Amino acid sequence: MKYVGYGALVATFWLLVATVRVVLHDDCARDRSAAPAPIPVEVSVPAVVPARPIIPIDSELSLPPPPRRSAETSSDVAGPLSKAALVAGLNAVRPNIAACYQRFLVPGVAMVNVVITKSGRVAKADVTGKFAGTPTGACIERAVKTARFPRSNGISVPYPFMLK
């Protein structure tokens, strides 16, 4: 739909006035003697048309951004984290875990207690057992903290990584 300016409205108005005059005055080819007397029509037109801003249809309007939700809103939480999502998120950091093994060359099973927040980030990763307090364990903790998961209720779970 396009914007119609005041000029077009005024032209349309006068076209209607002319049409009414033709019909009322019967300017067609009929005999004027049989026609009834013309009815006088007065039309008042304002001398000045008030100016209004023209806003093109294709122009972009600046709207305020939508309100931000707080991280604790219940509609943000999707429910419990599925086992598949947990495994997928931790499998994504396996190359970093393998790099830790390649750096220190200590084989074994590293058990990691992982705490995942509602937003899907790892809040805490603690290595226990043989690798606790070692450079390999510290490297594994840093690697696990980079894992990302979908939004959920959050979870705390132990997870084993095999180093060999």
Long-range contacts (C-beta under 8 A, 24 or more apart in sequence): 1-57, 2-57, 3-54, 3-55, 3-56, 3-57, 5-54, 6-49, 10-49, 13-45, 17-43, 71-118, 71-119, 72-118, 76-118, 76-151, 77-118, 77-151, 77-152, 77-153, 78-150, 78-151, 78-152, 79-152, 79-153, 80-152, 80-153, 80-155, 81-116, 81-149, 81-150, 81-152, 81-153, 81-154, 81-155, 85-149, 85-150, 85-152, 86-116, 86-149, 86-155, 86-157, 86-159, 89-116, 89-147, 89-148, 89-149, 90-114, 90-144, 90-147, 90-159, 92-147, 92-148, 93-143, 93-144, 93-146, 93-147, 94-161, 96-143, 96-146, 97-140, 97-143, 97-144, 97-161, 97-163, 99-139, 99-143, 100-136, 100-139, 100-140, 100-143, 100-163, 101-136, 101-163, 101-164, 103-136, 103-139, 104-134, 104-135, 104-136, 104-139, 106-131, 106-134, 106-136, 106-163, 107-163, 107-164, 108-163, 108-164, 109-160, 109-161, 109-162, 109-163, 110-136, 110-137, 110-140, 110-160, 110-161, 110-163, 111-158, 111-159, 111-160, 112-140, 112-141, 112-144, 112-158, 112-159, 112-160, 112-161, 113-156, 113-157, 113-158, 114-144, 114-147, 114-156, 114-157, 114-158, 114-159, 115-154, 115-155, 115-156, 116-149, 116-152, 116-154, 116-155, 116-156, 116-157, 117-154, 118-151, 118-152, 118-153, 118-154, 119-151, 120-148, 120-149, 120-150, 120-151, 120-152, 121-148, 121-149, 122-146, 122-147, 128-158, 131-163, 136-163
